[in-house]
Amino acid sequence: MSVTFEVIERVGTSNESSSDAIKSVVLEANKANKVGWFEVIEERGRVTQDGNIEFQVKVKIGYKLD
């Protein structure tokens, strides 16, 4: 038996942590379809104009197709 996945990429952000950014983007994606797996493929951040740090993550998300 073979299994097929649809794969998408999304970017999540958080002012708290990279982990929080990952969690929010995966849970948001899970609202549309049940997430089968995810992989963090890029992490970065920036300092905002008011001096806060924003964490950014690019996540690859796999949805199992029926």
TIFI-418310 format. One line per 3 residues: number of its first residue (from 0); their letters; for each residue y, z, x of N, C-alpha, C, O. Coordinates in Angstrom, 1 decimal, m for minus. Last residue first. Layout:
BEGIN
NUM) a) Y Z X Y Z X Y Z X Y Z X ~ ...
***
This chain:
BEGIN
65) dlk) 11.1 0.5 m6.3 9.8 0.6 m7.1 9.0 m0.7 m6.9 7.9 m0.7 m7.5 ~ 12.4 1.5 m3.2 12.4 0.6 m4.3 11.0 0.7 m5.0 10.0 0.9 m4.3 ~ 14.1 4.3 m1.9 12.8 3.7 m2.1 12.9 2.8 m3.3 13.4 3.2 m4.4
62) ygi) 17.0 4.0 0.1 16.5 4.3 m1.2 15.1 3.6 m1.4 15.0 2.4 m1.1 ~ 18.5 5.4 2.9 17.4 4.6 2.4 17.0 5.0 1.0 16.8 6.2 0.8 ~ 21.5 5.3 4.7 20.8 5.9 3.6 19.7 5.0 3.1 20.0 3.8 2.8
59) kvk) 23.3 6.1 7.5 22.5 5.1 7.0 21.6 5.8 6.0 20.9 6.8 6.3 ~ 26.6 7.3 8.0 25.2 7.6 7.6 24.5 6.4 7.1 25.1 5.7 6.2 ~ 29.1 8.4 10.0 28.6 7.2 9.4 27.1 7.4 9.2 26.4 7.8 10.2
56) vqf) 31.6 10.9 9.7 30.2 10.5 10.0 29.8 9.2 9.3 30.2 9.1 8.1 ~ 34.3 12.9 10.8 33.9 11.6 10.1 32.4 11.3 10.6 32.2 11.4 11.8 ~ 36.5 15.6 10.5 35.2 15.1 11.0 34.8 13.9 10.2 34.9 13.9 8.9
53) ein) 39.7 16.3 11.3 38.9 15.7 10.3 37.7 15.1 11.0 37.7 14.3 11.9 ~ 41.8 19.0 12.1 40.8 18.2 12.6 40.0 17.6 11.3 39.6 18.4 10.4 ~ 45.4 19.2 11.8 44.1 19.6 11.4 43.1 18.6 12.0 43.4 17.5 12.3
50) gdq) 48.0 18.4 12.3 47.3 19.2 13.3 45.9 19.6 12.9 45.3 20.4 13.7 ~ 49.3 16.7 10.6 49.6 18.1 10.5 48.8 19.0 11.4 48.8 20.2 11.3 ~ 48.1 14.3 11.2 49.5 14.5 11.5 49.9 15.9 11.4 50.8 16.4 12.2
47) tvr) 44.7 15.1 12.4 45.7 14.6 11.4 47.1 14.9 11.9 47.3 15.6 12.8 ~ 42.6 13.9 14.7 43.5 15.0 14.5 44.6 14.4 13.6 45.2 13.4 13.9 ~ 39.2 12.9 14.1 40.6 12.6 14.4 41.4 13.9 14.1 41.0 14.8 13.4
44) gre) 35.9 11.8 15.0 36.8 12.7 14.3 38.2 12.2 14.7 38.5 11.3 15.5 ~ 32.4 10.9 14.6 33.7 10.8 15.2 34.7 11.8 14.5 34.3 12.4 13.5 ~ 29.2 9.6 14.8 30.0 10.8 14.5 31.3 10.5 15.3 31.4 10.1 16.4
41) eiv) 26.6 7.6 13.5 27.9 7.6 14.3 28.6 8.9 13.8 28.7 9.2 12.7 ~ 24.3 7.8 12.1 24.3 6.8 13.2 25.6 6.8 14.0 25.7 6.1 15.0 ~ 22.0 9.8 10.6 23.4 9.8 11.1 23.5 8.8 12.3 22.8 9.0 13.3
38) efw) 20.0 8.8 8.0 20.1 8.9 9.5 21.6 8.8 9.8 22.3 8.0 9.4 ~ 17.8 9.7 5.3 19.1 9.3 5.8 19.1 9.5 7.4 18.3 10.3 7.9 ~ 15.6 8.9 2.5 15.9 9.4 3.8 17.3 9.1 4.2 18.0 8.3 3.6
35) gvk) 15.8 8.6 m0.3 14.5 8.7 0.4 14.6 9.3 1.8 13.8 10.1 2.2 ~ 17.8 9.5 m2.9 17.8 9.2 m1.5 16.4 9.5 m1.0 15.8 10.6 m1.2 ~ 18.0 8.2 m6.1 17.3 9.2 m5.3 17.2 8.8 m3.8 16.6 7.8 m3.5
32) nak) 21.3 7.0 m6.8 19.8 6.8 m6.7 19.2 7.9 m5.9 19.9 8.5 m5.1 ~ 23.7 8.4 m7.4 23.5 7.1 m7.8 22.0 6.7 m7.9 21.5 6.2 m8.9 ~ 23.5 10.9 m6.2 23.9 10.9 m7.6 23.6 9.5 m8.2 23.2 9.4 m9.4
29) nae) 23.1 10.5 m3.5 21.9 10.9 m4.3 22.2 10.8 m5.8 21.3 10.8 m6.6 ~ 25.6 10.1 m2.5 24.7 8.9 m2.7 23.5 9.2 m3.6 23.1 8.3 m4.3 ~ 26.4 12.8 m2.6 27.1 11.8 m3.4 26.3 10.6 m3.6 26.2 10.0 m4.7
26) lvv) 24.7 13.8 m0.6 24.6 14.3 m2.0 25.3 13.4 m3.0 24.9 13.2 m4.1 ~ 25.6 12.4 1.6 24.2 12.2 1.2 24.1 12.7 m0.3 23.4 12.0 m1.1 ~ 28.3 13.3 1.9 28.0 11.9 1.7 26.6 11.6 1.2 26.4 10.7 0.4
23) ski) 28.0 16.1 2.2 28.7 15.6 1.1 28.4 14.1 0.8 28.3 13.7 m0.3 ~ 26.4 16.3 4.6 25.9 16.8 3.3 26.6 16.2 2.1 26.0 15.8 1.1 ~ 28.2 15.2 6.4 26.9 14.6 6.2 26.4 15.0 4.8 25.9 14.2 4.0
20) ads) 30.3 17.0 6.3 30.6 15.6 6.0 29.3 14.9 5.7 29.2 14.1 4.8 ~ 29.1 19.3 7.2 29.6 19.3 5.8 29.9 17.8 5.4 29.7 17.5 4.2 ~ 28.5 18.6 9.8 27.4 18.9 8.9 27.9 18.9 7.4 27.2 18.4 6.6
17) sse) 31.1 18.4 10.9 30.2 17.2 10.8 29.1 17.5 9.8 28.8 16.6 9.0 ~ 33.4 20.5 9.0 32.4 20.3 10.0 31.7 18.9 9.8 31.8 18.3 8.8 ~ 35.9 20.6 7.5 35.2 21.8 7.9 34.3 21.5 9.1 34.4 22.2 10.1
14) nst) 37.0 18.4 6.5 37.9 19.1 7.4 37.2 20.4 7.9 37.8 21.1 8.7 ~ 35.1 15.4 6.4 35.3 16.8 6.0 36.3 17.4 7.0 36.4 17.0 8.2 ~ 33.6 12.3 5.2 34.6 13.1 5.9 34.6 14.5 5.5 34.3 14.8 4.3
11) gvr) 31.2 9.6 5.5 31.7 10.9 4.9 32.7 11.6 5.8 32.7 11.4 7.0 ~ 30.4 6.3 4.8 31.1 7.2 5.7 31.5 8.4 5.0 32.1 8.3 3.9 ~ 27.2 4.6 4.5 28.4 5.2 4.0 29.1 6.1 5.0 28.4 6.5 6.0
8) eiv) 25.0 1.9 4.2 25.8 2.7 5.1 27.0 3.3 4.3 27.6 2.6 3.6 ~ 21.7 1.3 2.9 23.1 1.2 2.8 23.7 2.1 3.9 23.1 3.0 4.4 ~ 18.6 m0.2 2.2 19.4 0.6 3.1 20.9 0.3 2.9 21.3 m0.9 2.9
5) eft) 15.7 0.0 0.2 17.0 m0.6 0.3 17.9 0.4 1.2 17.8 1.6 1.1 ~ 12.3 m0.2 1.2 13.5 0.6 1.0 14.7 m0.3 1.0 14.8 m1.3 1.7 ~ 8.9 m0.4 0.2 10.1 m1.0 0.6 11.3 m0.2 0.3 11.4 0.5 m0.8
2) vsm) 5.5 0.1 1.2 6.7 0.7 0.6 7.9 m0.1 1.1 8.0 m0.4 2.3 ~ 2.1 m0.9 0.6 3.4 m1.0 1.4 4.5 m0.4 0.6 4.5 m0.4 m0.7 ~ m1.2 0.0 0.8 0.0 0.0 0.0 1.2 0.0 0.9 1.4 0.8 1.8
***
